[in-house]
Amino acid sequence: MAQENNCIIVIFGASGDLTKRKLMPAIYALYRQNLLPKKFAILGISRSPYSDDAFRKKIVSDIKTYASLKKADQKQLGAFSKHLYYQALDATDINHYEELKKKLSTIDKKLKIGGNYIYYLSTSPSLYTSIANNIGKKDLQKEGKTSSWKRIIIEKPFGRDLKSAKALNADLQSIFDEDQIYRIDHYLGKETVQDIFALRFANGIFEPLWNRNYVSHIEITAAESIGVEQRGGYYDHYGAMRDMVQNHLLQVLGTIAIEPPSFFNATNVRNESVKVFESLRPIKPSEVTKYAVQGQYVASKIRGEQVLGYRQEKDVAPDSRTATFVALKLYVDNWRWGDVPFYIRTGKCLPTRVTEVVIHFKKTPHHLFTKTELCEATPNQLIIRIQPDEGILLKIGMKKPGAGFDIKEVGMDFHYSDLADAYIPEAYERLILDCILGDATHYARADAVEACWKFVDPIIKAWESNSKIKMYGYPAGTWGPPEVRNLFDDPSDDWRYPCKNLSNDGEYCEL
């Protein structure tokens, strides 16, 4: 890696869960693959009183527990730990940032980094502005005229509504330039999401069909099999729309619906993504019940085990109207997608954990084989499985062997697991490396964040201000309230009910 990429990654919230489970295993995976610069350091920041050595021991233990590369030998892990440093700090106290400045200077001079720093805010969102302000007051965000760079990564949620998102962006942009700000959405780092670009633009057979002339509708599902667990207090303040739809699922929609960029770089890709978000047809408060369904899981038994309802979860209000399930019908009003409905759903305590995109193609204009006794073929579907069993499945109709002309649906599939020698990086690996390289292609820009909030805000406000809008209950372990079928104009249409296994899901279903 080029010398200009040498850097210190400063992790605020270094003793937290995200750092332990995701960030440090991801950085170590990059180290194992020789993808980090030759000169780098990780500086952990939190209130906990660790020494450098104590912090190193903690991180080594965390990596052994959570790293996806299980064959790491002790020697390589030990060598990696020498790049770790620690500074106890109260993120809200400006006086502590003088110590941070000294620590950075000491590490920088020792390793000859060259002044390149990444500030990773793995903290409560309530601290983002305070940390950024304190960094700015000590001039730790300033870049060299010809050499050194500074970048800041923040985790979602990027605000709680349009107003707070604009305020957060304004606060950050008063200290950092927009091209220094990296808003991370780990869905954009997933290999299968990024492969949508290759599927569309590297293959001449798909892009000509990727429009309203051939596509009937598009379905995006992000299902979680678990409930809120220990995050009841946080979740009850945000809900499924803020937690999943505003960021993850609209970003996936943006990737599916995007126009071909003139060049594949951060500026052009993100410009085209913003156009998609700005083309989302607004949903008026009076039309919310027509285009959106909200639900909450209620107590039920899953595989013989009793599961609490959402309102019985720890730190959740007993009369909560926070949605744990959301389904939407929305439209992208542009030339390519005019009047093609996009159906989005996400929820907790659903039958299985799965995220996928389904492109439903239109039926053939003339049905040649309707006179046969058996005609099981349905309109073609292209299924892009994001997780688990990552891959792509194309469902087509084929003639059954033998007499007559009976049509059966069959699948043509590809699984990433078939690439025996290919290592599939975790989303955080790819995104952290992109930040080191200065590539913001798969990070959210301020205008995109605000455009997404502008779309979902009226729906959320309608739900929160009008108690007459129904909150449907659904038994834990089911696919949400049955009312979600009402979103389809054609009563014969229905959601796809996916299994963990991508292929042969019509023959058996693994949950």
GUVEX-65862 format. One line per field, with one value per residue (C-alpha): residue number from 1; x, y, z. Coordinates in steps of 0.001 Angstrom, whole numbers, plus 524288, in hexadecimal, padded with zeros to 5 digits. Layout:
<pts>
i <- [NUM_...]
east <- [X_...]
north <- [Y_...]
up <- [Z_...]
</pts>
This chain:
<pts>
i <- [1_2_3_4_5_6_7_8_9_10_11_12_13_14_15_16_17_18_19_20_21_22_23_24_25_26_27_28_29_30_31_32_33_34_35_36_37_38_39_40_41_42_43_44_45_46_47_48_49_50_51_52_53_54_55_56_57_58_59_60_61_62_63_64_65_66_67_68_69_70_71_72_73_74_75_76_77_78_79_80_81_82_83_84_85_86_87_88_89_90_91_92_93_94_95_96_97_98_99_100_101_102_103_104_105_106_107_108_109_110_111_112_113_114_115_116_117_118_119_120_121_122_123_124_125_126_127_128_129_130_131_132_133_134_135_136_137_138_139_140_141_142_143_144_145_146_147_148_149_150_151_152_153_154_155_156_157_158_159_160_161_162_163_164_165_166_167_168_169_170_171_172_173_174_175_176_177_178_179_180_181_182_183_184_185_186_187_188_189_190_191_192_193_194_195_196_197_198_199_200_201_202_203_204_205_206_207_208_209_210_211_212_213_214_215_216_217_218_219_220_221_222_223_224_225_226_227_228_229_230_231_232_233_234_235_236_237_238_239_240_241_242_243_244_245_246_247_248_249_250_251_252_253_254_255_256_257_258_259_260_261_262_263_264_265_266_267_268_269_270_271_272_273_274_275_276_277_278_279_280_281_282_283_284_285_286_287_288_289_290_291_292_293_294_295_296_297_298_299_300_301_302_303_304_305_306_307_308_309_310_311_312_313_314_315_316_317_318_319_320_321_322_323_324_325_326_327_328_329_330_331_332_333_334_335_336_337_338_339_340_341_342_343_344_345_346_347_348_349_350_351_352_353_354_355_356_357_358_359_360_361_362_363_364_365_366_367_368_369_370_371_372_373_374_375_376_377_378_379_380_381_382_383_384_385_386_387_388_389_390_391_392_393_394_395_396_397_398_399_400_401_402_403_404_405_406_407_408_409_410_411_412_413_414_415_416_417_418_419_420_421_422_423_424_425_426_427_428_429_430_431_432_433_434_435_436_437_438_439_440_441_442_443_444_445_446_447_448_449_450_451_452_453_454_455_456_457_458_459_460_461_462_463_464_465_466_467_468_469_470_471_472_473_474_475_476_477_478_479_480_481_482_483_484_485_486_487_488_489_490_491_492_493_494_495_496_497_498_499_500_501_502_503_504_505_506_507_508_509_510_511]
east <- [80000_80504_80C1C_801C0_7F838_7FFFC_7F6AF_7F248_7E463_7DED0_7D334_7CA50_7C29E_7CDD0_7C88E_7BB18_7B405_7B58B_7C43E_7C542_7BC7B_7BE85_7C8E5_7D4E7_7D24C_7D09C_7DD3A_7E475_7DF18_7E494_7F19F_7F1AA_7EF80_7FA5B_7F076_7F3FD_7FEBC_80C4F_80BCA_7FF3C_7FA4C_7ED54_7EAC7_7DF95_7D7F0_7CE34_7CC1F_7D15C_7DECF_7E6E6_7F580_7FAA1_7FE2F_7F116_7E9EF_7F223_7EEE2_7E071_7E048_7E7FD_7DDD9_7D2B1_7D8A1_7DA50_7CBED_7C5E4_7CF3D_7CA66_7D84E_7D972_7E6CC_7EE6F_7FB05_7FF53_80B5B_803C5_7F9B5_804AC_80B09_7FE0F_7FC0E_8087C_8012A_7F6FB_7F721_7ED95_7E98D_7DF84_7D71B_7CA20_7C523_7BD25_7C862_7D03D_7DB97_7DDD6_7E025_7ED32_7F1A4_7EC21_7F3AF_80051_7FDE1_7FB5B_807A4_80FCF_80AD0_80BD8_81A1C_81D9C_817D8_819B8_80B57_80B28_7FF3B_7F4A6_7E9C1_7DC93_7D33D_7C988_7BDF2_7B94B_7B184_7A3C3_79EAC_79C72_7AB48_7ADE5_7ACE3_7B452_7BFA1_7C042_7C010_7CAFB_7D324_7D127_7D4AC_7E1F0_7E3B9_7E4A6_7DC4F_7E519_7EBD6_7F90E_7F916_80008_800E0_7F9E6_7EB66_7E118_7D458_7C917_7C037_7B306_7A985_79AF2_79165_7944B_78A1B_77C93_774FE_77795_7796C_78374_78A66_78BF7_790D5_79ABE_79F85_7A0C1_7A86F_7B1C1_7B36A_7B6CE_7C302_7C5FD_7C499_7BA3C_7C4AA_7CABA_7BDFD_7BB43_7AD9A_7AE7F_7A33E_7A84C_79E05_7A550_7B186_7AB49_7B112_7A3E8_79F02_7AB43_7A9D8_79D07_7A544_7ACD6_7A08C_79A49_7A582_7AF0A_7A4CF_79DEA_7922A_78CD1_78DB0_784B1_77A1D_77C53_770F1_7622C_760A5_76491_763C6_756AA_75AF2_76692_766D0_770F0_7709E_77913_7742C_779BC_77677_77A05_7729B_77820_77FB4_786FB_784B4_776B9_7796E_78059_776E0_76AB6_7700E_772B3_76AC3_76BE3_769F2_7751C_77D9E_77CC5_774D9_77A3D_78829_78A86_77EDF_77E03_78C94_78A45_77EF8_787FD_791BC_7871D_780A8_78CC8_78FA6_79CB5_7A709_7B01D_7BBBD_7BC29_7C124_7BBE1_7B716_7AFC2_7AA02_7A533_79FDA_7977A_7932E_78E5A_78649_77F39_77C33_7778A_76E90_7676A_7590A_754F6_74ACC_740B4_73BF1_72E49_733C3_73C77_73329_732BA_74168_746B8_743FB_749BE_749E8_74EC6_75234_74A01_74CC6_74D34_7543F_75F80_7641F_75D7E_763EF_75BBB_75FB6_75C1D_7543E_75AC9_7537F_7583F_7668A_76FD4_76FDA_76432_7582F_74C79_743FB_74E7F_74A5E_757FE_757BB_76026_75B2D_7599D_754F8_75443_74FFD_75757_75A52_7662F_7609D_76A35_76ABE_77089_767A8_75AF2_74F8B_757CF_754A7_75FB7_75B81_763FB_76268_76A83_76795_76C0D_76803_7653C_766F4_7751A_78054_78124_78376_780B6_77C17_77257_77091_76345_762BC_7562D_74E66_74FD7_74649_74055_73EC3_74189_740F4_73480_72D70_73693_73206_73D50_74340_74AC1_752F5_751D6_75775_76641_76CF1_77AEB_77E53_78A4F_78D3A_794B5_79520_79618_799B7_79E20_79BC1_792F5_7876E_78032_77321_76E99_76488_768F3_761EC_76096_766AB_75CF1_75051_7487A_74D54_74CB7_7548A_75BD2_7631B_771A5_77CC4_789EA_79237_79F80_7A497_7B068_7B36C_7B62A_7C245_7CA52_7D699_7CFB6_7CFA1_7C352_7C6D9_7BDF8_7B75D_7BF86_7CC26_7C8AE_7C39A_7CEED_7D87C_7D0E9_7D226_7E0CE_7E1A9_7D909_7CE4F_7C0DB_7B920_7B23B_7B02A_7A405_7A511_79DFC_79431_790D5_78E65_78595_77E29_77B42_77696_76E21_76728_76503_76252_7540C_7510C_75726_75050_74337_7451C_74991_73F2A_73352_72FE8_724BE_72E8F_72EF6_73AC1_738E6_73D78_7440F_7481A_756C0_75C40_752DF_75492_74DFF_73FC8_73790_73320_73FF1_73A04_730A4_73BEE_73B72_73236_730AE_72A72_731B9_73ED2_74554_75227_75CBE_75EB4_76D30_774B1_782C2_785E7_7858D_78409_7798A_77138_76516_76936_76DDF_76F1E_779C4_77641]
north <- [80000_80D86_81581_8203B_81687_814DC_81888_81827_8133D_81999_811DF_81926_80F14_8054C_7FD6D_7FC16_7F0CF_7F539_7F691_7E931_7E1C8_7E8B4_7F346_7ECAC_7DF72_7E6C2_7EE7A_7E21E_7DB1B_7E616_7E48B_7D5D5_7D848_7E288_7ECE6_7F6CD_800CE_7FD54_80828_8086F_80915_80741_8109F_80C62_816DE_814E5_8181F_80AEE_80C0C_802DA_8037D_800AD_7F2C8_7F036_7F523_7EC62_7E06C_7E3C8_7E57F_7D8E8_7D1B7_7D82C_7D4A4_7C675_7C63D_7CD95_7CD8C_7C640_7C1FE_7B71D_7B1DE_7BD93_7B958_7BF5F_7C58A_7CD6F_7D1C3_7D5EA_7DDD4_7E472_7E815_7F03E_7F9E2_7FC38_807C0_80D4D_81A46_81BA4_8275D_82DC7_830AD_83C44_84307_84C3D_84C00_83D8C_8402C_84680_83932_832FF_83CA6_8394B_82AAE_82BD4_833F0_82A00_81E71_82626_829B1_81C09_81539_8205B_82028_82D73_83354_82AA2_827C9_820E7_823E1_818BE_81C91_80F8C_81693_81AC1_823F7_82E19_82FB9_831F4_840BE_84216_839A8_84087_84DE8_84A37_844B4_85195_859FB_85348_85462_845A4_845BD_84E9D_848C0_84C23_85445_849D9_83D96_83986_83663_83501_82D41_82A83_81E86_81EE6_813BC_81463_81958_82609_82D9B_829AA_8317F_83B1F_84697_83FC2_839F8_8478E_84C9F_84189_843C9_8525F_84FE8_8466B_84EF7_85AB5_85345_84984_84AF5_841F2_839CF_83724_831A4_8231B_81EE3_81031_80737_7F959_7F478_7FBDC_7F430_7E6E4_7DF65_7DBFA_7EA02_7EE8E_7E37C_7E983_7F361_7E86B_7E09D_7EC35_7F31E_7E80F_7DF95_7E370_7DAA7_7E121_7EFD5_7F050_7E9A2_7F201_7FB63_7FD45_7F67E_7E936_7EA25_7E82E_7EBB2_7EAEB_7E56A_7E835_7E061_7E18D_7D7CE_7D58F_7C983_7CFB4_7D9BC_7E627_7DE44_7E7DC_7F3AB_7F659_80420_80817_80134_806CD_8144D_81128_805C7_7FE35_809CE_8119D_805E5_7FEC1_80560_8133A_80E69_80024_7FD01_809EA_808D5_7FB4E_800E5_80BAD_8017F_7F9E7_805BB_80DC7_812A0_80E73_8182F_81DEE_81938_80FE3_8191A_81F27_82BC6_825CD_81A22_8227B_82CD4_82278_81CB3_829E9_82B49_81EA8_82351_83076_8295F_821D4_8252F_82BEF_824E7_82E81_82D17_82A27_81EDF_8187A_80D21_80A56_8098D_80591_7FB22_7FAEA_7EFA8_7EAD1_7DCF0_7D6F6_7CB84_7BE4B_7B158_7AF18_7A105_79E05_7A948_7B466_7C1B0_7CE9D_7D8A5_7E59B_7ECEF_7E30A_7E4FF_7EBB6_7FAB3_7FB06_802F5_7FA15_8024E_8047A_80799_8059F_7FD2A_7F0F7_7EDE7_7F71C_7F47A_7FEFA_80070_80B69_810B7_816B7_82119_8217E_81CCD_80F73_80BA3_812E7_80BBE_7FFF6_7FD40_7FA74_7F279_7F369_7EC01_7EA0C_7E4C4_7DE37_7D0C1_7CBED_7BD82_7BEBE_7C830_7CBB8_7D798_7D719_7DE80_7D85A_7DDBE_7D917_7D97C_7DB38_7CFBE_7CB96_7D309_7C68B_7B9D8_7AEDA_7A3D6_7A6A2_79AFC_79134_78A3C_78F2F_79C90_79FF5_7AAB0_7B805_7C4D6_7C4CA_7C929_7CD8D_7CBED_7D29F_7CCAF_7D623_7CD3C_7C1FD_7B800_7C385_7C1E5_7C42C_7BBFA_7BD7E_7B672_7B28D_7A969_79CE3_7916E_78551_7795F_77011_770C7_77D35_78AE4_78D05_79881_7984B_7A313_7A05D_7A838_7AC44_7AFC0_7B49C_7B419_7BB5C_7AF2C_7A84E_7B0C3_7A7F6_7B04B_7BD59_7C45D_7CC79_7D83C_7DD5A_7EA47_7F1C8_7ECBC_7F23F_7FF28_801DE_7FEEF_80801_812EE_810CC_811B1_81DC4_816F6_81B76_81449_80B77_815BE_81E30_82C88_8376F_83A31_82BB4_82A81_8366D_831C5_824C4_82BA1_8349B_82897_82118_82CA4_82ED3_82064_8202C_82CBB_82775_81B0F_8225C_82CFB_824DD_819DF_815E7_81043_801F2_7FB72_7ED48_7E278_7D67D_7CA33_7C948_7BFBC_7C367_7CBED_7D7E0_7DC20_7D638_7E3F8_7E5EB_7DE9D_7E9F7_7F21A_7EA64_7EF74_7E1E5_7D8A3_7CD49_7D377_7D070_7D22D_7C825_7C077_7BD52_7B2AA_7B296_7AA0A_7B193_7A5FF_79B7D_7A39C_79DE5_7904C_792DC_79ED0_7A091_7AA26]
up <- [80000_7FC91_806E5_8066D_80C8B_81920_8240B_83223_83433_8406B_84596_84EEF_856AF_85644_861B9_85B9B_85542_84715_84891_84ED5_8457A_8387E_83786_83D36_836B4_829CE_82B61_82F30_8232F_81ACA_821B2_81F45_810CC_8102C_80C54_816C9_81459_81928_82333_82AF3_838D3_83FCC_84B06_853B7_85AF7_8660D_8745D_878FC_87F7F_876F5_874D0_86726_86B43_871D6_865CE_85D18_86540_864D1_85609_853D2_85BFC_85484_8475F_84B6A_84F03_8439E_837F1_82BEE_828CB_832B3_82E8C_83346_839D7_846A3_84087_83675_84078_8496E_83E9A_83BC1_84A0A_849E7_84140_84BF3_8554F_85F14_864FD_86FF1_86CB9_86FC8_8621B_866F1_86E2F_8658F_86F3D_86C81_85E17_860FB_865E8_8599E_85150_85877_85744_848A8_846E9_84E5F_84669_839BD_83C06_840B3_834C7_82AF8_82735_820B7_82773_82172_82B3E_82AA7_835D7_83753_83FE0_84560_84FE3_85320_8487A_85320_853EB_8456C_845A4_85272_84DA6_84083_84715_85065_84540_83E22_849E4_84A6B_83B99_83A8D_82E45_8264D_81A82_814E3_8088F_80095_808CE_8153F_815D3_8207A_81F8A_828B7_8286E_82F25_8312E_82ECD_83314_82C0D_8339D_8380B_82DF0_822F1_82C2D_834D0_828EA_82327_8303A_83158_8237C_82608_8328B_82BEA_81FE7_8285D_82C9E_821C9_81323_80D56_8068D_813F1_81972_817AD_81BFA_81CEB_8195B_81A49_810A2_805FD_80975_8079C_7FC41_7F64E_7F6B9_7EFC9_7E60D_7E16A_7D9F6_7D353_7D072_7C9AF_7C31D_7C001_7B932_7ACC5_7AF4F_7BBA3_7B9FE_7ADF0_7B62D_7C250_7C06B_7C05B_7B32C_7B88B_7C764_7CE09_7DBD1_7E4EB_7F299_7FD20_809C5_815E6_81FE9_82D72_83561_84269_84A61_8503B_85A7F_86362_85AA6_85EDB_863A3_85725_84E1F_85481_8515A_8430C_83DA7_830F3_827D4_82DA4_830DB_823CF_81921_81928_81793_81411_80B7E_8044D_80178_7FBB1_7F3C4_7EF0B_7EA59_7E32C_7DCE0_7D9B2_7CBFB_7C617_7CAC3_7C094_7C89D_7D414_7DE7A_7EAF2_7E4DD_7D976_7E0B3_7EBEC_7E2BC_7DC2C_7E93F_7EDDA_7E178_7E507_7F2D3_7EDE2_7E445_7EEE7_7EDFC_7FAAE_802D8_807F5_8160F_810E7_808B2_812DF_81570_806D6_80524_8127A_81CAF_82A5B_833E3_8410E_844AE_84F71_85861_851D5_851B4_84848_8470C_853F1_85B35_860A8_85B44_86190_85A38_85729_861D1_86BDF_86837_871B4_87105_867AC_86B5F_86E44_8652D_85ADD_84CF8_8477E_83B49_83B03_82D4F_821C2_813E6_80973_7FB6F_7F4E8_7E775_7E0F3_7D7FD_7CCC6_7BEBB_7C1EB_7CD2C_7CA9B_7D13E_7D52E_7E38B_7ED00_7F8C9_804E2_8119B_81DB5_82B0F_83760_83C54_82E92_82AC8_82667_8247E_81623_80D9E_7FF12_7F320_7E9BE_7DC06_7D72F_7C861_7C0C5_7BBC5_7ADB6_7A4EF_79F70_7A702_79D76_7A742_7AEF2_7A8EB_7AF2A_7BB4C_7C360_7C1E3_7CE2B_7C81E_7CE5E_7C96A_7C9C3_7D628_7D853_7E6AC_7EC24_7F968_80215_80E07_81176_806DB_7FE9D_7F028_7E47D_7DFF0_7D30C_7D266_7C4D1_7BED5_7B808_7B1C7_7BA03_7B37C_7AD51_7A5B7_7A4DF_7A728_7B5AD_7BAE6_7C7CD_7CED3_7D068_7D5FD_7D07A_7DC28_7E073_7EE5D_7F386_7FB6E_7EE79_7ED15_7F5CF_7F554_7F696_80397_80553_80DAE_8183E_8152A_81F0A_81908_80BC9_810F9_81A39_80F43_80635_81027_8115E_80288_80233_7FA6D_7FF0F_7F47B_7FE38_808B4_80A0B_8065A_80DA2_802CA_8019C_81038_81018_80404_80AB4_816FA_80EC9_80975_8162E_81F32_81B37_81D3A_82AC0_82EBA_82A13_8320F_83E31_83DB6_839EC_8434A_83A4C_830A8_83446_83A3B_83633_83F19_8397B_840CE_842B9_838CE_82DCC_821B3_82771_8273C_81C38_81886_81122_80598_803EA_7FEAF_7F1F9_7E782_7E198_7EB98_7E556_7E8F6_7F5CA_7FCC3_7FB09_80795_8072C_80E16_812AD_80702_7FA48_7F10F_7F10D_7FA36_7F3E5_7F83B_80617_80EA5_818B2_82373]
</pts>
